[in-house]
Amino acid sequence: MNKRTASERVNKRILNDYNMEQSHARKKHWSWWTTVHSTNVHLDPRINFTNSLI
């Protein structure tokens, strides 16, 4: 159950927070943009953590 909710949170971040759902990217570009947004999802907590140390 925890894995499912975690994946749904990641999908929400990619589709809603990074506006992937409203983008007009072609289907072949979706994999590229999904990779970019997935990287951003992982970098957000690191940036917040390093900013809290300063």
Jmol script that loads the backbone (N, CA, C; Angstrom):
load data "model"
ATOM      1  N   MET A   1       0.823  -1.193   0.000  1.00  0.00           N
ATOM      2  CA  MET A   1       0.000   0.000   0.000  1.00  0.00           C
ATOM      3  C   MET A   1       0.873   1.266   0.000  1.00  0.00           C
ATOM      4  N   ASN A   2       1.965   1.246   0.760  1.00  0.00           N
ATOM      5  CA  ASN A   2       2.838   2.417   0.807  1.00  0.00           C
ATOM      6  C   ASN A   2       3.483   2.696  -0.538  1.00  0.00           C
ATOM      7  N   LYS A   3       3.840   1.632  -1.268  1.00  0.00           N
ATOM      8  CA  LYS A   3       4.442   1.820  -2.589  1.00  0.00           C
ATOM      9  C   LYS A   3       3.444   2.467  -3.535  1.00  0.00           C
ATOM     10  N   ARG A   4       2.186   2.077  -3.414  1.00  0.00           N
ATOM     11  CA  ARG A   4       1.165   2.634  -4.302  1.00  0.00           C
ATOM     12  C   ARG A   4       0.964   4.121  -4.034  1.00  0.00           C
ATOM     13  N   THR A   5       0.874   4.518  -2.772  1.00  0.00           N
ATOM     14  CA  THR A   5       0.661   5.928  -2.474  1.00  0.00           C
ATOM     15  C   THR A   5       1.878   6.753  -2.843  1.00  0.00           C
ATOM     16  N   ALA A   6       3.071   6.175  -2.696  1.00  0.00           N
ATOM     17  CA  ALA A   6       4.283   6.902  -3.078  1.00  0.00           C
ATOM     18  C   ALA A   6       4.318   7.130  -4.583  1.00  0.00           C
ATOM     19  N   SER A   7       3.951   6.109  -5.352  1.00  0.00           N
ATOM     20  CA  SER A   7       3.951   6.285  -6.805  1.00  0.00           C
ATOM     21  C   SER A   7       2.867   7.265  -7.236  1.00  0.00           C
ATOM     22  N   GLU A   8       1.746   7.281  -6.544  1.00  0.00           N
ATOM     23  CA  GLU A   8       0.697   8.245  -6.881  1.00  0.00           C
ATOM     24  C   GLU A   8       1.129   9.664  -6.559  1.00  0.00           C
ATOM     25  N   ARG A   9       1.910   9.853  -5.502  1.00  0.00           N
ATOM     26  CA  ARG A   9       2.426  11.187  -5.198  1.00  0.00           C
ATOM     27  C   ARG A   9       3.400  11.650  -6.267  1.00  0.00           C
ATOM     28  N   VAL A  10       4.250  10.746  -6.745  1.00  0.00           N
ATOM     29  CA  VAL A  10       5.205  11.099  -7.803  1.00  0.00           C
ATOM     30  C   VAL A  10       4.454  11.425  -9.088  1.00  0.00           C
ATOM     31  N   ASN A  11       3.446  10.626  -9.427  1.00  0.00           N
ATOM     32  CA  ASN A  11       2.658  10.909 -10.629  1.00  0.00           C
ATOM     33  C   ASN A  11       1.950  12.248 -10.515  1.00  0.00           C
ATOM     34  N   LYS A  12       1.452  12.584  -9.333  1.00  0.00           N
ATOM     35  CA  LYS A  12       0.793  13.878  -9.129  1.00  0.00           C
ATOM     36  C   LYS A  12       1.783  15.013  -9.340  1.00  0.00           C
ATOM     37  N   ARG A  13       3.017  14.849  -8.813  1.00  0.00           N
ATOM     38  CA  ARG A  13       4.023  15.891  -8.995  1.00  0.00           C
ATOM     39  C   ARG A  13       4.338  16.102 -10.468  1.00  0.00           C
ATOM     40  N   ILE A  14       4.500  15.008 -11.196  1.00  0.00           N
ATOM     41  CA  ILE A  14       4.862  15.123 -12.610  1.00  0.00           C
ATOM     42  C   ILE A  14       3.704  15.686 -13.424  1.00  0.00           C
ATOM     43  N   LEU A  15       2.505  15.143 -13.233  1.00  0.00           N
ATOM     44  CA  LEU A  15       1.377  15.536 -14.077  1.00  0.00           C
ATOM     45  C   LEU A  15       0.815  16.893 -13.707  1.00  0.00           C
ATOM     46  N   ASN A  16       0.656  17.190 -12.438  1.00  0.00           N
ATOM     47  CA  ASN A  16      -0.006  18.428 -12.034  1.00  0.00           C
ATOM     48  C   ASN A  16       0.966  19.551 -11.698  1.00  0.00           C
ATOM     49  N   ASP A  17       1.941  19.275 -10.828  1.00  0.00           N
ATOM     50  CA  ASP A  17       2.828  20.342 -10.371  1.00  0.00           C
ATOM     51  C   ASP A  17       3.769  20.839 -11.456  1.00  0.00           C
ATOM     52  N   TYR A  18       4.213  19.941 -12.330  1.00  0.00           N
ATOM     53  CA  TYR A  18       5.089  20.346 -13.428  1.00  0.00           C
ATOM     54  C   TYR A  18       4.326  20.503 -14.748  1.00  0.00           C
ATOM     55  N   ASN A  19       3.008  20.515 -14.685  1.00  0.00           N
ATOM     56  CA  ASN A  19       2.112  20.777 -15.829  1.00  0.00           C
ATOM     57  C   ASN A  19       2.347  19.856 -17.020  1.00  0.00           C
ATOM     58  N   MET A  20       2.699  18.622 -16.758  1.00  0.00           N
ATOM     59  CA  MET A  20       2.882  17.668 -17.853  1.00  0.00           C
ATOM     60  C   MET A  20       1.538  17.312 -18.474  1.00  0.00           C
ATOM     61  N   GLU A  21       0.480  17.336 -17.668  1.00  0.00           N
ATOM     62  CA  GLU A  21      -0.831  16.977 -18.183  1.00  0.00           C
ATOM     63  C   GLU A  21      -1.335  18.013 -19.189  1.00  0.00           C
ATOM     64  N   GLN A  22      -1.034  19.291 -18.964  1.00  0.00           N
ATOM     65  CA  GLN A  22      -1.497  20.335 -19.873  1.00  0.00           C
ATOM     66  C   GLN A  22      -0.539  20.610 -21.022  1.00  0.00           C
ATOM     67  N   SER A  23       0.620  19.974 -20.996  1.00  0.00           N
ATOM     68  CA  SER A  23       1.583  20.243 -22.062  1.00  0.00           C
ATOM     69  C   SER A  23       1.088  19.655 -23.376  1.00  0.00           C
ATOM     70  N   HIS A  24       1.547  20.226 -24.427  1.00  0.00           N
ATOM     71  CA  HIS A  24       1.159  19.768 -25.760  1.00  0.00           C
ATOM     72  C   HIS A  24       2.326  19.052 -26.435  1.00  0.00           C
ATOM     73  N   ALA A  25       3.109  18.342 -25.613  1.00  0.00           N
ATOM     74  CA  ALA A  25       4.260  17.617 -26.150  1.00  0.00           C
ATOM     75  C   ALA A  25       3.786  16.411 -26.951  1.00  0.00           C
ATOM     76  N   ARG A  26       4.520  16.106 -27.986  1.00  0.00           N
ATOM     77  CA  ARG A  26       4.213  14.912 -28.767  1.00  0.00           C
ATOM     78  C   ARG A  26       4.539  13.681 -27.945  1.00  0.00           C
ATOM     79  N   LYS A  27       3.942  12.569 -28.327  1.00  0.00           N
ATOM     80  CA  LYS A  27       4.121  11.349 -27.538  1.00  0.00           C
ATOM     81  C   LYS A  27       5.568  10.913 -27.461  1.00  0.00           C
ATOM     82  N   LYS A  28       6.354  11.120 -28.523  1.00  0.00           N
ATOM     83  CA  LYS A  28       7.752  10.698 -28.471  1.00  0.00           C
ATOM     84  C   LYS A  28       8.577  11.602 -27.563  1.00  0.00           C
ATOM     85  N   HIS A  29       8.106  12.803 -27.287  1.00  0.00           N
ATOM     86  CA  HIS A  29       8.814  13.697 -26.376  1.00  0.00           C
ATOM     87  C   HIS A  29       8.400  13.487 -24.931  1.00  0.00           C
ATOM     88  N   TRP A  30       7.332  12.734 -24.695  1.00  0.00           N
ATOM     89  CA  TRP A  30       6.861  12.496 -23.331  1.00  0.00           C
ATOM     90  C   TRP A  30       7.911  11.800 -22.501  1.00  0.00           C
ATOM     91  N   SER A  31       8.619  10.833 -23.058  1.00  0.00           N
ATOM     92  CA  SER A  31       9.619  10.115 -22.263  1.00  0.00           C
ATOM     93  C   SER A  31      10.744  11.057 -21.839  1.00  0.00           C
ATOM     94  N   TRP A  32      11.130  11.962 -22.707  1.00  0.00           N
ATOM     95  CA  TRP A  32      12.168  12.937 -22.358  1.00  0.00           C
ATOM     96  C   TRP A  32      11.692  13.843 -21.237  1.00  0.00           C
ATOM     97  N   TRP A  33      10.509  14.412 -21.386  1.00  0.00           N
ATOM     98  CA  TRP A  33      10.005  15.335 -20.372  1.00  0.00           C
ATOM     99  C   TRP A  33       9.688  14.628 -19.064  1.00  0.00           C
ATOM    100  N   THR A  34       9.252  13.389 -19.126  1.00  0.00           N
ATOM    101  CA  THR A  34       9.015  12.627 -17.905  1.00  0.00           C
ATOM    102  C   THR A  34      10.326  12.387 -17.171  1.00  0.00           C
ATOM    103  N   THR A  35      11.390  12.134 -17.902  1.00  0.00           N
ATOM    104  CA  THR A  35      12.708  11.959 -17.287  1.00  0.00           C
ATOM    105  C   THR A  35      13.176  13.250 -16.631  1.00  0.00           C
ATOM    106  N   VAL A  36      13.009  14.363 -17.314  1.00  0.00           N
ATOM    107  CA  VAL A  36      13.410  15.659 -16.763  1.00  0.00           C
ATOM    108  C   VAL A  36      12.614  15.969 -15.501  1.00  0.00           C
ATOM    109  N   HIS A  37      11.306  15.782 -15.553  1.00  0.00           N
ATOM    110  CA  HIS A  37      10.475  16.086 -14.391  1.00  0.00           C
ATOM    111  C   HIS A  37      10.736  15.115 -13.244  1.00  0.00           C
ATOM    112  N   SER A  38      11.039  13.870 -13.547  1.00  0.00           N
ATOM    113  CA  SER A  38      11.371  12.904 -12.493  1.00  0.00           C
ATOM    114  C   SER A  38      12.664  13.308 -11.791  1.00  0.00           C
ATOM    115  N   THR A  39      13.618  13.795 -12.552  1.00  0.00           N
ATOM    116  CA  THR A  39      14.852  14.287 -11.955  1.00  0.00           C
ATOM    117  C   THR A  39      14.563  15.477 -11.049  1.00  0.00           C
ATOM    118  N   ASN A  40      13.691  16.366 -11.483  1.00  0.00           N
ATOM    119  CA  ASN A  40      13.325  17.511 -10.663  1.00  0.00           C
ATOM    120  C   ASN A  40      12.625  17.091  -9.380  1.00  0.00           C
ATOM    121  N   VAL A  41      11.796  16.063  -9.457  1.00  0.00           N
ATOM    122  CA  VAL A  41      11.109  15.572  -8.262  1.00  0.00           C
ATOM    123  C   VAL A  41      12.136  15.103  -7.230  1.00  0.00           C
ATOM    124  N   HIS A  42      13.213  14.467  -7.679  1.00  0.00           N
ATOM    125  CA  HIS A  42      14.243  13.997  -6.761  1.00  0.00           C
ATOM    126  C   HIS A  42      15.162  15.120  -6.295  1.00  0.00           C
ATOM    127  N   LEU A  43      15.333  16.149  -7.099  1.00  0.00           N
ATOM    128  CA  LEU A  43      16.214  17.251  -6.709  1.00  0.00           C
ATOM    129  C   LEU A  43      15.541  18.234  -5.751  1.00  0.00           C
ATOM    130  N   ASP A  44      14.223  18.364  -5.797  1.00  0.00           N
ATOM    131  CA  ASP A  44      13.520  19.301  -4.922  1.00  0.00           C
ATOM    132  C   ASP A  44      13.833  19.091  -3.438  1.00  0.00           C
ATOM    133  N   PRO A  45      13.737  17.870  -2.914  1.00  0.00           N
ATOM    134  CA  PRO A  45      14.069  17.690  -1.489  1.00  0.00           C
ATOM    135  C   PRO A  45      15.536  17.974  -1.172  1.00  0.00           C
ATOM    136  N   ARG A  46      16.420  17.644  -2.102  1.00  0.00           N
ATOM    137  CA  ARG A  46      17.849  17.942  -1.853  1.00  0.00           C
ATOM    138  C   ARG A  46      18.100  19.428  -1.771  1.00  0.00           C
ATOM    139  N   ILE A  47      17.480  20.187  -2.651  1.00  0.00           N
ATOM    140  CA  ILE A  47      17.641  21.639  -2.634  1.00  0.00           C
ATOM    141  C   ILE A  47      17.075  22.227  -1.350  1.00  0.00           C
ATOM    142  N   ASN A  48      15.896  21.747  -0.954  1.00  0.00           N
ATOM    143  CA  ASN A  48      15.294  22.230   0.293  1.00  0.00           C
ATOM    144  C   ASN A  48      16.165  21.876   1.493  1.00  0.00           C
ATOM    145  N   PHE A  49      16.768  20.691   1.500  1.00  0.00           N
ATOM    146  CA  PHE A  49      17.627  20.285   2.609  1.00  0.00           C
ATOM    147  C   PHE A  49      18.880  21.137   2.674  1.00  0.00           C
ATOM    148  N   THR A  50      19.525  21.370   1.532  1.00  0.00           N
ATOM    149  CA  THR A  50      20.752  22.159   1.548  1.00  0.00           C
ATOM    150  C   THR A  50      20.465  23.616   1.897  1.00  0.00           C
ATOM    151  N   ASN A  51      19.309  24.139   1.493  1.00  0.00           N
ATOM    152  CA  ASN A  51      18.945  25.508   1.854  1.00  0.00           C
ATOM    153  C   ASN A  51      18.663  25.630   3.345  1.00  0.00           C
ATOM    154  N   SER A  52      18.174  24.563   3.966  1.00  0.00           N
ATOM    155  CA  SER A  52      17.898  24.616   5.394  1.00  0.00           C
ATOM    156  C   SER A  52      19.191  24.583   6.217  1.00  0.00           C
ATOM    157  N   LEU A  53      20.293  24.098   5.631  1.00  0.00           N
ATOM    158  CA  LEU A  53      21.570  24.061   6.338  1.00  0.00           C
ATOM    159  C   LEU A  53      22.257  25.414   6.348  1.00  0.00           C
ATOM    160  N   ILE A  54      21.918  26.252   5.412  1.00  0.00           N
ATOM    161  CA  ILE A  54      22.592  27.550   5.269  1.00  0.00           C
ATOM    162  C   ILE A  54      22.082  28.520   6.295  1.00  0.00           C
TER     163      ILE A  54
END
end "model"
wireframe off; spacefill off
backbone 0.3
color backbone group
